[in-house]
């Protein structure tokens, strides 16, 4: 996959993510995005290449930190290869910022092995995380997208902070 296609897929993913979240959530969603990275695992793995295992140091340094669109591109696009898959959901949103969680495969693959290509957003997939009933805050038939952040805040977990 060339870099321009990768960027176009990422932009389309953000459009889908905003649309689908807006259909289910009452929150105002900002077009000012920040991203958090959550690799599929945070330990060395024998099934990964040395380079893929080396990236673990980068992912662990960025744990809980918000990064920009451009930083995601620089981290996820490596010599024509990208993560095999990236599941994306909004962690929280205010009128000023929307923070998107990126849960991703640590395997970097070429286009023929990337997931979600048929959606036009590969390797990205838009998801809306639905809260369990005891955490739902509803307005009409829509829920609060910020439920995961509220839960983390109640547990004293600082999941995101700016670099």
N, C-alpha and C positions, 0 to 999 in steps of 0.2 A: 504494500500500500504506500502510495506517495504521501508526503506530508500534507499537501493541500487537501487531499481526500480525507485524511485523518482529521484535520481541523474542521472540514465541512461536516463530517459525521458527529463530531463533538458538539458543534453548534446546533445541529438538528436534534441531537439528544436533549440539549437544554430547552429547546422549543417544546418537544414532546413532554419533558419532565414538568415544565411550567403548566402546560395545558392540562395534563392528567391530574396534577396536584390541585390545580384550580377547580377542577370538576368535583373533587372530593373534600377540599379543605376551604375553610372560610377566611384564612389569613391573606393579607396583602403580600404578594410575592415581588421582591425587588429583582430587577435585571442586573444588579450589581452582585456578581457571584464570587464566592470564595469556596474553596474545596478542602476537604480533609481526606487523607489517604488511609485506607485500612487494607493491608495485604491479607490474602487468604490465610496466611500463617506468619508468625514472627520469629521462626527458628530456622536454622539451616536445614535443608532437605536434600536427601540423596537423589531424588528424581529431578532436581534442578541443575542447570549447568553452573559452572564456577562463576560466570558473570551474573547469572540470575541470583545466586546466593550472595554475591558481592553487593547487589542492590539492596539487600536486607539492611545494611548499615544506613543507607540513605533513608529507607522507609522508617526505620526505628528512630532516627533523628527527627523526622517530621511527624511523629506520632502526636496527634492532638493539635497540630498547628494548622492554621489556615493558609492556603497557598492560592496563587492566582491562576487564571485560565492559561496564561503563557507558561507558568511553571509546570502545570500538569502536562502540557504538550511537550515541554523539554524533558520531563521525566518519563513519559509514556511512549514517546516516539523515539526509537533507537535504531538507526540504520535500516529503516524500512520495516522494522518489527515493532509490534505493540503488545500489551498484555493480551492474553488469549480471550479474556472477557473482563468487563468492568460493569458491576451492578451499581446504579446511581439512584440515590433517594435524598430528599431534602431533610436535613437534620433540624434546621430551624430557619425561620424567615421573619424579618422585620421590614418596615417600609424602606430601610436603608441597605439591607444586605440579605442575601439568601445563601446559606451554607449548605453545600451538597456533600454528602458522604459518598466516597468512591471505594467500594469494596471490590478488590481486583485480584485476578490470578497473577502469581509471580512469574508465570511462564511467559516469555516473549516469543511470539510466533509471527510468521509471515501471513499475508492475507488469506491464503488457502486454508489456514487452520484457526482463523478468528471466528468467534461466535457472533451472532446477531447481525451478520452481513445482510440477510434477507430483509431486515427492517430498515436498512439504509443508515444505520447508526453504529455498525460494528466498529470496535469491540464493545461499544457502550449499550446499556439497556436501562431504560427509565422504569423506576418502580415507585409506588406510593406505599409507604409503610403504614399499615392500619393499626391503630392502638387497640390493646385489649379493652374489653368493656369497662373495667374498673378505672381505666385511665382516659376514657373518652370525655372530651369536653365538646359539646355539640352546640351549633347554632343552626336551627332548622335541620336539614339532613346532611350537613357538612361538619367535619371534625377539625380540631386544632392540629395543624401540621407540627407544631412545636412540642408535641407530647413527649418525644424522646429526650429533648433538652430539659423539659420540666422534670422528668424522672431522674435524669442524671444530676440536675441541680439539687433535688431533694435528697440524693445520696451523697452530696458533696463532691461529685465527680466533675472536675474541670476538663471537659473533653476538647474544647476548642479555645485557642487563643491565637492572636495574631503574631506573626514573626517579628 
